[in-house]
Amino acid sequence: MNLHRSGLLIWYMFVHKYPYLLTYLSCNFILLIPVIAIENSFTIMKKSFLLLGLIGAFMLSQSQGLKADAWKIKWNKKTILETGKESETVNTKKIKEADLNKKYCLEIIYKEADPAKEKEWTRSFLLYGDTDNEILRKDSTRNAQITAAELKKIFAGQKKIQIYTIAIPTDPELAARVRVRRVHLCTLELL
């Protein structure tokens, strides 16, 4: 009796939910079983796609949280630039010519996104003049300090100085194969 009632209940729900299939199924209860199985497989598929979508969204959000290299430029112990994006227009800072006579110091601090890279790569800082000629180089360092007196000599005859960095692998074989690219950190202009 209970089996008969549950069969009628399923049949009643099926007829009201899918009335267009009534003509195809007629009164044969055996044909309802594959239809119910198909309906259950669609719910399983929906749940699977939802789960895959959630996993994909989580992985995408984690990949966008990756850190990039960052650098900080300090003048007289005050941070004048702190960024991780290379832009010659945005990363331009002005320095008063009178400040070059004081006991100020320019400090360049570079932080790698991957700490393991600090041991495997040698970083250098390069200062270039107006005519794209190298004026000063600080090798094998991640923190460089340049006094105001040194900057005054560097700025002699120049209105702006561009600060770049390069990285070379410590492994000589890898260094021979790698193409070195200058990364623009900051441009200093005299007022």
Contacts in CASP RR format, 6 or more apart in sequence:
PFRMAT RR
TARGET T0000
AUTHOR 0000-0000-0000
METHOD contacts of the structure
MODEL  1
MNLHRSGLLIWYMFVHKYPYLLTYLSCNFILLIPVIAIENSFTIMKKSFL
LLGLIGAFMLSQSQGLKADAWKIKWNKKTILETGKESETVNTKKIKEADL
NKKYCLEIIYKEADPAKEKEWTRSFLLYGDTDNEILRKDSTRNAQITAAE
LKKIFAGQKKIQIYTIAIPTDPELAARVRVRRVHLCTLELL
7 29 0 8 1.000
10 32 0 8 1.000
10 36 0 8 1.000
11 29 0 8 1.000
11 32 0 8 1.000
14 21 0 8 1.000
14 32 0 8 1.000
14 35 0 8 1.000
14 36 0 8 1.000
15 22 0 8 1.000
18 35 0 8 1.000
21 35 0 8 1.000
25 31 0 8 1.000
25 32 0 8 1.000
25 35 0 8 1.000
66 113 0 8 1.000
67 113 0 8 1.000
68 84 0 8 1.000
68 85 0 8 1.000
68 113 0 8 1.000
69 84 0 8 1.000
69 110 0 8 1.000
69 111 0 8 1.000
69 112 0 8 1.000
69 113 0 8 1.000
70 82 0 8 1.000
70 83 0 8 1.000
70 84 0 8 1.000
70 110 0 8 1.000
70 111 0 8 1.000
70 113 0 8 1.000
71 81 0 8 1.000
71 82 0 8 1.000
71 83 0 8 1.000
71 84 0 8 1.000
71 108 0 8 1.000
71 109 0 8 1.000
71 110 0 8 1.000
71 111 0 8 1.000
71 165 0 8 1.000
71 185 0 8 1.000
71 186 0 8 1.000
72 79 0 8 1.000
72 81 0 8 1.000
72 82 0 8 1.000
72 107 0 8 1.000
72 108 0 8 1.000
72 109 0 8 1.000
72 111 0 8 1.000
73 79 0 8 1.000
73 80 0 8 1.000
73 81 0 8 1.000
73 82 0 8 1.000
73 93 0 8 1.000
73 106 0 8 1.000
73 107 0 8 1.000
73 108 0 8 1.000
73 109 0 8 1.000
73 163 0 8 1.000
73 185 0 8 1.000
73 186 0 8 1.000
74 80 0 8 1.000
74 105 0 8 1.000
74 106 0 8 1.000
74 107 0 8 1.000
74 109 0 8 1.000
75 93 0 8 1.000
75 95 0 8 1.000
75 99 0 8 1.000
75 104 0 8 1.000
75 105 0 8 1.000
75 106 0 8 1.000
75 107 0 8 1.000
76 99 0 8 1.000
76 102 0 8 1.000
76 104 0 8 1.000
76 105 0 8 1.000
77 105 0 8 1.000
77 107 0 8 1.000
80 93 0 8 1.000
81 91 0 8 1.000
81 93 0 8 1.000
81 186 0 8 1.000
83 90 0 8 1.000
83 91 0 8 1.000
85 91 0 8 1.000
86 183 0 8 1.000
86 184 0 8 1.000
86 185 0 8 1.000
87 184 0 8 1.000
88 162 0 8 1.000
88 184 0 8 1.000
88 187 0 8 1.000
91 184 0 8 1.000
91 185 0 8 1.000
91 186 0 8 1.000
91 187 0 8 1.000
92 160 0 8 1.000
92 186 0 8 1.000
92 187 0 8 1.000
92 188 0 8 1.000
92 189 0 8 1.000
93 186 0 8 1.000
93 187 0 8 1.000
93 188 0 8 1.000
93 189 0 8 1.000
94 188 0 8 1.000
94 189 0 8 1.000
94 190 0 8 1.000
94 191 0 8 1.000
95 151 0 8 1.000
95 188 0 8 1.000
95 189 0 8 1.000
95 190 0 8 1.000
95 191 0 8 1.000
96 190 0 8 1.000
96 191 0 8 1.000
97 155 0 8 1.000
97 190 0 8 1.000
97 191 0 8 1.000
99 148 0 8 1.000
100 148 0 8 1.000
100 149 0 8 1.000
100 151 0 8 1.000
100 152 0 8 1.000
100 155 0 8 1.000
101 148 0 8 1.000
101 152 0 8 1.000
102 148 0 8 1.000
103 147 0 8 1.000
103 148 0 8 1.000
104 147 0 8 1.000
104 148 0 8 1.000
105 145 0 8 1.000
105 146 0 8 1.000
105 147 0 8 1.000
105 148 0 8 1.000
106 145 0 8 1.000
106 146 0 8 1.000
106 147 0 8 1.000
106 148 0 8 1.000
106 151 0 8 1.000
106 188 0 8 1.000
107 143 0 8 1.000
107 144 0 8 1.000
107 145 0 8 1.000
107 146 0 8 1.000
108 125 0 8 1.000
108 138 0 8 1.000
108 143 0 8 1.000
108 144 0 8 1.000
108 145 0 8 1.000
108 146 0 8 1.000
108 163 0 8 1.000
108 185 0 8 1.000
108 186 0 8 1.000
109 142 0 8 1.000
109 143 0 8 1.000
110 123 0 8 1.000
110 125 0 8 1.000
110 142 0 8 1.000
110 143 0 8 1.000
110 165 0 8 1.000
110 185 0 8 1.000
111 142 0 8 1.000
112 118 0 8 1.000
112 121 0 8 1.000
112 142 0 8 1.000
118 142 0 8 1.000
119 170 0 8 1.000
120 169 0 8 1.000
120 170 0 8 1.000
120 171 0 8 1.000
121 167 0 8 1.000
121 168 0 8 1.000
121 169 0 8 1.000
121 170 0 8 1.000
122 139 0 8 1.000
122 140 0 8 1.000
122 167 0 8 1.000
122 168 0 8 1.000
122 169 0 8 1.000
122 170 0 8 1.000
123 140 0 8 1.000
123 141 0 8 1.000
123 142 0 8 1.000
123 165 0 8 1.000
123 166 0 8 1.000
123 167 0 8 1.000
124 137 0 8 1.000
124 138 0 8 1.000
124 139 0 8 1.000
124 140 0 8 1.000
124 141 0 8 1.000
124 165 0 8 1.000
124 166 0 8 1.000
124 167 0 8 1.000
124 168 0 8 1.000
125 137 0 8 1.000
125 138 0 8 1.000
125 141 0 8 1.000
125 144 0 8 1.000
125 163 0 8 1.000
125 164 0 8 1.000
125 165 0 8 1.000
125 185 0 8 1.000
126 134 0 8 1.000
126 136 0 8 1.000
126 137 0 8 1.000
126 138 0 8 1.000
126 163 0 8 1.000
126 164 0 8 1.000
126 165 0 8 1.000
126 166 0 8 1.000
126 182 0 8 1.000
127 134 0 8 1.000
127 135 0 8 1.000
127 136 0 8 1.000
127 137 0 8 1.000
127 146 0 8 1.000
127 154 0 8 1.000
127 161 0 8 1.000
127 162 0 8 1.000
127 163 0 8 1.000
127 164 0 8 1.000
128 134 0 8 1.000
128 135 0 8 1.000
128 161 0 8 1.000
128 162 0 8 1.000
128 163 0 8 1.000
128 164 0 8 1.000
129 135 0 8 1.000
129 154 0 8 1.000
129 158 0 8 1.000
129 160 0 8 1.000
129 161 0 8 1.000
129 162 0 8 1.000
130 158 0 8 1.000
130 159 0 8 1.000
130 160 0 8 1.000
135 154 0 8 1.000
135 158 0 8 1.000
135 161 0 8 1.000
136 146 0 8 1.000
136 150 0 8 1.000
136 154 0 8 1.000
138 144 0 8 1.000
138 146 0 8 1.000
146 154 0 8 1.000
151 161 0 8 1.000
151 188 0 8 1.000
154 161 0 8 1.000
155 161 0 8 1.000
155 190 0 8 1.000
158 190 0 8 1.000
159 189 0 8 1.000
159 190 0 8 1.000
160 187 0 8 1.000
160 188 0 8 1.000
160 189 0 8 1.000
160 190 0 8 1.000
161 187 0 8 1.000
161 188 0 8 1.000
162 184 0 8 1.000
162 186 0 8 1.000
162 187 0 8 1.000
162 188 0 8 1.000
163 184 0 8 1.000
163 185 0 8 1.000
163 186 0 8 1.000
163 187 0 8 1.000
163 188 0 8 1.000
164 182 0 8 1.000
164 183 0 8 1.000
164 184 0 8 1.000
164 185 0 8 1.000
165 182 0 8 1.000
165 183 0 8 1.000
165 185 0 8 1.000
166 180 0 8 1.000
166 181 0 8 1.000
166 182 0 8 1.000
166 183 0 8 1.000
167 180 0 8 1.000
168 175 0 8 1.000
168 178 0 8 1.000
168 180 0 8 1.000
169 175 0 8 1.000
169 178 0 8 1.000
END
